[in-house]
Amino acid sequence: MKPGKHDRKHVILITGAELDELKRHTWMMAESFGLDRRIERYQGKRPLGLYRWDLECLIVAMESALADPKTYPSHTRPGYLALKSLYERIKQEYDEAYK
């Protein structure tokens, strides 16, 4: 999908444990216009440019992963906490821009 002239690009840096946990769930983004491949190749050295539809896809995928008790049986584990932190950052960015 190509952005239009009124589409806003959000620049977000994702590194460390947040990036590792996000990469574990890229299979949930298979229908995301290449977002899954972009995240797989992303190394966290520069900020990642995301549009509204990218943020929406990330939010849905992370909500699903965080709600799955098989994936995260304990809500105190570092992986869960890292993904939850990233989810909150991206959700806040989305809410500030579009709500």
DSSP file (Angstrom, degrees, kcal/mol; ACC not computed):
  #  RESIDUE AA STRUCTURE BP1 BP2  ACC     N-H-->O    O-->H-N    N-H-->O    O-->H-N    TCO  KAPPA ALPHA  PHI   PSI    X-CA   Y-CA   Z-CA
    1    1 A M              0   0    0      0, 0.0     0, 0.0     0, 0.0     0, 0.0   0.000 360.0 360.0 360.0 132.8    0.0    0.0    0.0
    2    2 A K        -     0   0    0      1,-0.0     2,-0.1     0, 0.0     0, 0.0  -0.775 360.0-117.9 -95.7 138.5    1.4    3.4   -0.9
    3    3 A P        -     0   0    0      0, 0.0     2,-0.1     0, 0.0    -1,-0.0  -0.459  25.7-133.7 -72.6 146.3    0.9    6.3    1.4
    4    4 A G    >   -     0   0    0     -2,-0.1     3,-1.0     1,-0.1     0, 0.0  -0.289  32.8 -93.3 -87.6 179.6   -1.1    9.3    0.2
    5    5 A K  T 3  S+     0   0    0      1,-0.2    -1,-0.1    -2,-0.1     0, 0.0   0.718 125.6  46.7 -71.3 -18.5   -0.1   12.9    0.6
    6    6 A H  T 3  S+     0   0    0      2,-0.1     2,-0.3     0, 0.0    -1,-0.2   0.421  84.4 113.0-101.4   0.2   -2.1   13.2    3.8
    7    7 A D    <   -     0   0    0     -3,-1.0     2,-0.4     1,-0.0    44,-0.0  -0.564  62.2-136.7 -75.9 134.7   -0.8   10.0    5.5
    8    8 A R        -     0   0    0     -2,-0.3     2,-0.5    89,-0.0    44,-0.4  -0.761   6.9-142.8 -96.8 134.5    1.4   10.7    8.5
    9    9 A K        -     0   0    0     -2,-0.4     2,-0.5    42,-0.1    42,-0.2  -0.843  11.7-155.4 -97.3 127.6    4.6    8.7    9.0
   10   10 A H  E     -A   50   0A   0     40,-3.6    40,-3.4    -2,-0.5     2,-0.6  -0.876   5.0-149.4-103.2 133.4    5.4    7.8   12.6
   11   11 A V  E     +A   49   0A   0     -2,-0.5     2,-0.4    38,-0.2    38,-0.2  -0.910  23.0 171.1-109.0 118.2    9.0    7.3   13.5
   12   12 A I  E     -A   48   0A   0     36,-2.5    36,-3.5    -2,-0.6     2,-0.6  -0.990  25.2-144.9-132.6 132.5    9.6    4.8   16.3
   13   13 A L        -     0   0    0     -2,-0.4     2,-0.5    34,-0.3    -2,-0.0  -0.860  18.2-175.5 -96.9 124.4   12.8    3.2   17.6
   14   14 A I        +     0   0    0     -2,-0.6     2,-0.3    32,-0.3    32,-0.1  -0.982  16.6 154.8-122.2 121.5   12.4   -0.4   18.8
   15   15 A T    >>  +     0   0    0     -2,-0.5     3,-1.0    30,-0.1     4,-1.0  -0.843  38.2   2.6-137.9 172.6   15.4   -2.1   20.3
   16   16 A G  H 3> S-     0   0    0     -2,-0.3     4,-2.1     1,-0.2     3,-0.2  -0.119 121.4  -3.2  58.0-135.7   16.6   -4.8   22.7
   17   17 A A  H 3> S+     0   0    0      1,-0.2     4,-2.5     2,-0.2    -1,-0.2   0.819 131.7  59.0 -64.1 -33.0   14.0   -7.1   24.3
   18   18 A E  H <> S+     0   0    0     -3,-1.0     4,-2.2     2,-0.2    -1,-0.2   0.931 108.9  44.5 -61.4 -44.8   11.1   -5.2   22.7
   19   19 A L  H  X S+     0   0    0     -4,-1.0     4,-2.5    -3,-0.2    -2,-0.2   0.902 111.8  52.7 -66.7 -41.8   12.4   -6.0   19.3
   20   20 A D  H  X S+     0   0    0     -4,-2.1     4,-1.1     1,-0.2    -2,-0.2   0.921 112.4  44.8 -60.2 -44.5   13.2   -9.6   20.1
   21   21 A E  H  X S+     0   0    0     -4,-2.5     4,-0.6     1,-0.2     3,-0.2   0.887 111.7  52.4 -69.1 -38.5    9.6  -10.1   21.4
   22   22 A L  H >< S+     0   0    0     -4,-2.2     3,-1.4     1,-0.2    -2,-0.2   0.912 106.2  54.1 -63.4 -41.1    8.1   -8.3   18.4
   23   23 A K  H >< S+     0   0    0     -4,-2.5     3,-1.1     1,-0.3    -1,-0.2   0.795  98.9  63.7 -64.0 -27.6   10.0  -10.5   16.0
   24   24 A R  H 3< S+     0   0    0     -4,-1.1    -1,-0.3     1,-0.2     3,-0.2   0.738 108.1  42.5 -65.0 -21.2    8.6  -13.6   17.7
   25   25 A H  T X< S+     0   0    0     -3,-1.4     3,-1.5    -4,-0.6    -1,-0.2   0.158  75.2 109.0-115.0  18.0    5.1  -12.6   16.6
   26   26 A T  G X   +     0   0    0     -3,-1.1     3,-2.1     1,-0.3    -1,-0.2   0.759  67.5  73.1 -67.6 -22.0    5.7  -11.4   13.0
   27   27 A W  G >  S+     0   0    0      1,-0.3     3,-0.9    -3,-0.2    -1,-0.3   0.760  88.0  63.4 -62.2 -22.1    3.8  -14.5   11.8
   28   28 A M  G <  S+     0   0    0     -3,-1.5    -1,-0.3     1,-0.2     3,-0.3   0.587  96.5  59.5 -75.2  -9.5    0.7  -12.8   13.0
   29   29 A M  G X   +     0   0    0     -3,-2.1     3,-1.4    -4,-0.2     7,-0.6  -0.021  63.4 126.0-108.4  28.9    1.3  -10.0   10.5
   30   30 A A  T <  S+     0   0    0     -3,-0.9     4,-0.2     1,-0.3     3,-0.2   0.799  76.0  46.3 -61.5 -30.9    1.2  -12.1    7.3
   31   31 A E  T 3  S+     0   0    0     -3,-0.3    -1,-0.3     1,-0.2    -2,-0.0  -0.135  83.6 108.1-101.0  37.6   -1.5  -10.0    5.6
   32   32 A S  S X  S-     0   0    0     -3,-1.4     3,-1.1    25,-0.0    -1,-0.2   0.009  93.0-102.2-111.2  27.9    0.1   -6.7    6.5
   33   33 A F  T 3  S-     0   0    0      1,-0.2    -2,-0.1    -3,-0.2    -3,-0.1   0.858  87.9 -43.9  57.5  38.8    1.5   -5.4    3.1
   34   34 A G  T 3> S+     0   0    0     -4,-0.2     4,-2.2    -5,-0.2    -1,-0.2   0.458 103.6 123.6  90.7   1.6    5.1   -6.4    4.0
   35   35 A L  H <> S+     0   0    0     -3,-1.1     4,-2.4     1,-0.2     5,-0.2   0.891  73.3  56.5 -62.2 -38.2    5.2   -5.2    7.6
   36   36 A D  H  > S+     0   0    0     -7,-0.6     4,-2.0     1,-0.2    -1,-0.2   0.911 109.3  45.1 -60.3 -42.7    6.2   -8.7    8.7
   37   37 A R  H  > S+     0   0    0      2,-0.2     4,-2.0     1,-0.2    -1,-0.2   0.877 111.0  53.9 -69.0 -37.5    9.2   -8.7    6.4
   38   38 A R  H  X S+     0   0    0     -4,-2.2     4,-1.3     1,-0.2    -2,-0.2   0.909 111.1  45.5 -62.9 -41.1   10.2   -5.2    7.4
   39   39 A I  H  < S+     0   0    0     -4,-2.4    -1,-0.2     2,-0.2    -2,-0.2   0.882 109.5  54.8 -71.7 -37.1   10.2   -6.1   11.0
   40   40 A E  H  < S+     0   0    0     -4,-2.0    -1,-0.2    -5,-0.2    -2,-0.2   0.889 115.1  40.1 -61.0 -38.5   12.2   -9.3   10.4
   41   41 A R  H  < S+     0   0    0     -4,-2.0    -1,-0.2    -5,-0.1    -2,-0.2   0.691  92.3 107.6 -83.0 -19.2   14.9   -7.3    8.6
   42   42 A Y     <  -     0   0    0     -4,-1.3     6,-0.0    -5,-0.2    -3,-0.0  -0.362  44.9-175.0 -65.3 134.3   14.8   -4.5   11.1
   43   43 A Q        -     0   0    0      3,-0.1    -1,-0.1    -2,-0.1   -24,-0.1   0.451  40.4-116.5-111.9  -3.4   17.9   -4.4   13.4
   44   44 A G  S    S+     0   0    0      2,-0.2    -2,-0.1   -29,-0.1   -28,-0.1   0.680  82.3 114.8  80.2  17.3   16.9   -1.5   15.7
   45   45 A K  S    S+     0   0    0      1,-0.1   -30,-0.1     2,-0.1   -32,-0.0   0.806  79.8  25.7 -89.5 -31.5   19.8    0.8   14.7
   46   46 A R  S    S-     0   0    0    -32,-0.1   -32,-0.3   -34,-0.1    -2,-0.2  -0.890  98.8 -85.9-126.1 158.2   17.6    3.5   13.2
   47   47 A P        -     0   0    0      0, 0.0     2,-0.5     0, 0.0   -34,-0.3  -0.319  42.3-124.8 -62.8 148.5   14.0    4.5   13.9
   48   48 A L  E     -A   12   0A   0    -36,-3.5   -36,-2.5    -4,-0.0     2,-0.6  -0.828  15.8-134.4 -98.0 128.8   11.4    2.6   11.9
   49   49 A G  E     +A   11   0A   0     -2,-0.5     2,-0.4   -38,-0.2   -38,-0.2  -0.751  30.6 178.4 -87.0 121.9    8.9    4.6    9.8
   50   50 A L  E     -A   10   0A   0    -40,-3.4   -40,-3.6    -2,-0.6     2,-0.2  -0.965  16.0-151.1-128.0 140.3    5.3    3.4   10.3
   51   51 A Y    >>  -     0   0    0     -2,-0.4     4,-2.4   -42,-0.2     3,-0.5  -0.470  41.8 -88.7 -99.0 176.8    2.0    4.6    8.9
   52   52 A R  H 3> S+     0   0    0    -44,-0.4     4,-2.5     1,-0.3     5,-0.2   0.897 127.2  49.8 -54.3 -46.5   -1.4    4.3   10.5
   53   53 A W  H 3> S+     0   0    0      1,-0.2     4,-1.9     2,-0.2    -1,-0.3   0.817 109.6  52.7 -66.9 -29.4   -2.2    0.9    9.0
   54   54 A D  H <> S+     0   0    0     -3,-0.5     4,-2.5     2,-0.2    -1,-0.2   0.924 109.7  48.1 -68.3 -44.8    1.2   -0.4   10.3
   55   55 A L  H  X S+     0   0    0     -4,-2.4     4,-2.6     1,-0.2    -2,-0.2   0.913 110.9  51.3 -61.3 -42.9    0.4    0.8   13.8
   56   56 A E  H  X S+     0   0    0     -4,-2.5     4,-2.3    -5,-0.2    -1,-0.2   0.911 110.6  48.5 -61.3 -42.7   -3.0   -0.8   13.7
   57   57 A C  H  X S+     0   0    0     -4,-1.9     4,-2.4     2,-0.2    -1,-0.2   0.919 112.2  48.5 -63.8 -44.1   -1.6   -4.1   12.6
   58   58 A L  H  X S+     0   0    0     -4,-2.5     4,-2.7     2,-0.2     5,-0.2   0.909 110.7  51.2 -62.9 -42.4    1.1   -4.0   15.3
   59   59 A I  H  X S+     0   0    0     -4,-2.6     4,-2.5     2,-0.2    -2,-0.2   0.937 112.3  45.3 -61.8 -47.3   -1.5   -3.1   18.0
   60   60 A V  H  X S+     0   0    0     -4,-2.3     4,-2.2     2,-0.2    -2,-0.2   0.917 114.4  48.4 -63.6 -43.9   -3.8   -6.0   17.0
   61   61 A A  H  X S+     0   0    0     -4,-2.4     4,-2.2     1,-0.2    -2,-0.2   0.913 114.4  45.4 -64.5 -42.6   -0.9   -8.5   16.8
   62   62 A M  H  X S+     0   0    0     -4,-2.7     4,-2.8     2,-0.2     5,-0.2   0.884 110.8  53.2 -70.4 -37.6    0.5   -7.5   20.2
   63   63 A E  H  X S+     0   0    0     -4,-2.5     4,-1.6    -5,-0.2    -2,-0.2   0.926 111.4  47.2 -60.1 -43.5   -2.9   -7.5   21.8
   64   64 A S  H  X S+     0   0    0     -4,-2.2     4,-0.7    -5,-0.2    -2,-0.2   0.919 113.9  46.5 -64.2 -44.2   -3.5  -11.0   20.6
   65   65 A A  H >< S+     0   0    0     -4,-2.2     3,-0.7     1,-0.2     7,-0.2   0.908 112.5  49.5 -65.7 -42.1    0.0  -12.2   21.7
   66   66 A L  H 3< S+     0   0    0     -4,-2.8    -1,-0.2     1,-0.2    -2,-0.2   0.802 110.6  50.9 -68.8 -27.9   -0.4  -10.6   25.2
   67   67 A A  H 3< S+     0   0    0     -4,-1.6    -1,-0.2    -5,-0.2    -2,-0.2   0.586  86.9  98.7 -84.9 -10.2   -3.8  -12.1   25.7
   68   68 A D    <X  -     0   0    0     -3,-0.7     4,-2.2    -4,-0.7     3,-0.3  -0.686  56.1-163.8 -83.7 112.9   -2.6  -15.7   24.8
   69   69 A P  T  4 S+     0   0    0      0, 0.0    -1,-0.2     0, 0.0    -4,-0.0   0.729  88.7  58.8 -69.3 -19.7   -1.9  -17.7   28.0
   70   70 A K  T  4 S+     0   0    0      2,-0.1    -2,-0.0     1,-0.1    -3,-0.0   0.868 110.4  41.7 -74.2 -35.7    0.0  -20.3   26.0
   71   71 A T  T  4 S+     0   0    0     -3,-0.3    -1,-0.1     1,-0.3     3,-0.1   0.919 134.2  17.8 -75.6 -45.0    2.5  -17.7   24.8
   72   72 A Y     <  +     0   0    0     -4,-2.2    -1,-0.3    -7,-0.2    -2,-0.1  -0.748  64.4 168.0-130.1  83.6    2.8  -15.8   28.1
   73   73 A P  S    S+     0   0    0      0, 0.0     2,-0.5     0, 0.0    -1,-0.1   0.786  73.8  47.7 -67.6 -25.7    1.6  -17.9   31.0
   74   74 A S    >   -     0   0    0     -3,-0.1     3,-0.8     1,-0.1     6,-0.2  -0.962  66.3-156.6-119.8 132.0    3.1  -15.5   33.5
   75   75 A H  T 3  S+     0   0    0     -2,-0.5    -1,-0.1     1,-0.2    -3,-0.0   0.283  90.9  63.9 -88.2  11.9    2.7  -11.8   33.3
   76   76 A T  T 3  S+     0   0    0      4,-0.0    -1,-0.2     5,-0.0     0, 0.0   0.413  74.8 111.7-111.1  -1.2    5.9  -11.2   35.3
   77   77 A R  S <> S-     0   0    0     -3,-0.8     4,-2.3     1,-0.1     5,-0.2  -0.413  76.3-119.5 -73.4 150.1    8.3  -12.7   32.7
   78   78 A P  H  > S+     0   0    0      0, 0.0     4,-2.3     0, 0.0     5,-0.2   0.849 111.2  54.7 -59.4 -36.9   10.7  -10.3   30.9
   79   79 A G  H  > S+     0   0    0      2,-0.2     4,-2.2     1,-0.2     5,-0.2   0.919 110.1  45.6 -64.1 -43.6    9.4  -11.2   27.5
   80   80 A Y  H  > S+     0   0    0     -6,-0.2     4,-2.7     1,-0.2     5,-0.2   0.931 113.5  49.5 -63.8 -45.8    5.8  -10.3   28.4
   81   81 A L  H  X S+     0   0    0     -4,-2.3     4,-2.1     1,-0.2    -2,-0.2   0.871 110.6  50.5 -63.8 -37.6    6.9   -7.1   30.1
   82   82 A A  H  X S+     0   0    0     -4,-2.3     4,-2.2     2,-0.2    -1,-0.2   0.928 113.5  44.2 -66.1 -45.7    9.0   -6.0   27.1
   83   83 A L  H  X S+     0   0    0     -4,-2.2     4,-2.7     1,-0.2    -2,-0.2   0.885 112.7  52.4 -67.2 -38.1    6.1   -6.6   24.7
   84   84 A K  H  X S+     0   0    0     -4,-2.7     4,-2.3     2,-0.2    -1,-0.2   0.900 109.0  50.5 -63.0 -41.4    3.6   -4.9   27.0
   85   85 A S  H  X S+     0   0    0     -4,-2.1     4,-2.0     2,-0.2    -2,-0.2   0.926 112.4  45.9 -62.5 -46.0    5.9   -1.9   27.2
   86   86 A L  H  X S+     0   0    0     -4,-2.2     4,-2.6     1,-0.2     5,-0.3   0.913 110.9  53.7 -63.4 -42.8    6.2   -1.7   23.4
   87   87 A Y  H  X S+     0   0    0     -4,-2.7     4,-2.8     1,-0.2     5,-0.2   0.921 108.9  48.7 -56.7 -46.0    2.4   -2.2   23.1
   88   88 A E  H  X S+     0   0    0     -4,-2.3     4,-2.1     2,-0.2    -1,-0.2   0.881 111.4  49.7 -65.1 -38.5    1.8    0.8   25.4
   89   89 A R  H  X S+     0   0    0     -4,-2.0     4,-2.1     2,-0.2    -2,-0.2   0.933 115.3  42.5 -64.8 -45.7    4.3    3.0   23.5
   90   90 A I  H  X S+     0   0    0     -4,-2.6     4,-2.5     2,-0.2    -2,-0.2   0.896 113.9  51.4 -70.4 -39.5    2.7    2.2   20.1
   91   91 A K  H  X S+     0   0    0     -4,-2.8     4,-2.8    -5,-0.3    -1,-0.2   0.897 110.4  49.8 -63.0 -40.2   -0.9    2.5   21.5
   92   92 A Q  H  X S+     0   0    0     -4,-2.1     4,-2.5    -5,-0.2     5,-0.2   0.918 110.6  49.5 -64.3 -44.1   -0.1    5.9   23.0
   93   93 A E  H  X S+     0   0    0     -4,-2.1     4,-1.5     2,-0.2    -2,-0.2   0.920 114.0  46.3 -59.7 -44.6    1.4    7.1   19.7
   94   94 A Y  H  X S+     0   0    0     -4,-2.5     4,-2.7     2,-0.2     5,-0.3   0.931 112.8  48.8 -64.9 -46.7   -1.7    5.9   17.8
   95   95 A D  H  X S+     0   0    0     -4,-2.8     4,-1.8     1,-0.2    -2,-0.2   0.889 110.2  51.2 -63.2 -40.4   -4.1    7.4   20.3
   96   96 A E  H  < S+     0   0    0     -4,-2.5    -1,-0.2     1,-0.2    -2,-0.2   0.850 118.3  38.4 -64.6 -33.7   -2.4   10.8   20.3
   97   97 A A  H  < S+     0   0    0     -4,-1.5    -2,-0.2    -5,-0.2    -1,-0.2   0.832 131.2  20.2 -87.2 -33.5   -2.5   10.9   16.5
   98   98 A Y  H  <        0   0    0     -4,-2.7    -3,-0.2    -5,-0.2    -2,-0.2   0.427 360.0 360.0-124.9   0.9   -5.9    9.4   15.7
   99   99 A K     <        0   0    0     -4,-1.8    -3,-0.1    -5,-0.3    -4,-0.1   0.420 360.0 360.0-110.2 360.0   -8.2    9.6   18.7
